[in-house]
Amino acid sequence: MILSEAETVQLVEKARLHDRSAWDCLLKHFQMALFAYCSELLSSRDDALDAVQQCFIKAVKYLPSLRENTKFSSWLYGIARQECFDTLRRRGRQQKALRIFPVAVYPSSSHTCPLETATKAEDAQQVINYLRQLESDLREPVTLYYLEDFSVAQIADVMQLPQGTVKSRLHRARQILKTKMEEANEPA
């Protein structure tokens, strides 16, 4: 189920009025993308499922605190992000547990992804490995931008950072990935 921004805003308005069918539509629309995002952060299918479930429970409970219906998506991802970090803290893990899933999970991205420049399956796997080596503060914005198709403003909302910081981290991550790819492709 793909919803336009206007349809999402309408559903959020209905959900504010405790319309169960609106919540069902929102759940169906966001559940797979949230699951993929939580899976990236937690490296665990079961923990990701729990995080998504807790995310929606909190979204239902705290929807009145959302000021703008147009920011529902980034607000929801912010809740999911916090659930993931709470899970990592409970497990005693550090943020280094983050990882990237193959781009096939994200077929609708409109941003140019480093994986798209890979010409062979080995190249794509190499880029995924390089993404996994990035520090979490660089990996997360790259994941949201290229794989989840979030804007810089949305990433800033999710990560609670200034937009300039998000842009800087995206730039730095691209530079690191470019350098690693160039080094890997240099003749021995």
Sequence and secondary structure as in RCSB ss.txt:
>XXXX:A:sequence
MILSEAETVQLVEKARLHDRSAWDCLLKHFQMALFAYCSELLSSRDDALDAVQQCFIKAVKYLPSLRENTKFSSW
LYGIARQECFDTLRRRGRQQKALRIFPVAVYPSSSHTCPLETATKAEDAQQVINYLRQLESDLREPVTLYYLEDF
SVAQIADVMQLPQGTVKSRLHRARQILKTKMEEANEPA
>XXXX:A:secstr
    HHHHHHHHHHHHTT HHHHHHHHHHHHHHHHHHHHHHHS HHHHHHHHHHHHHHHHHHGGG S GGGHHHH
HHHHHHHHHHHHHHHHT  GGG     GGG TT  S  GGGG  SHHHHHHHHHHHHHS HHHHHHHIIIIIS  
 HHHHHHHHT  HHHHHHHHHHHHHHHHHHHHHHHS  
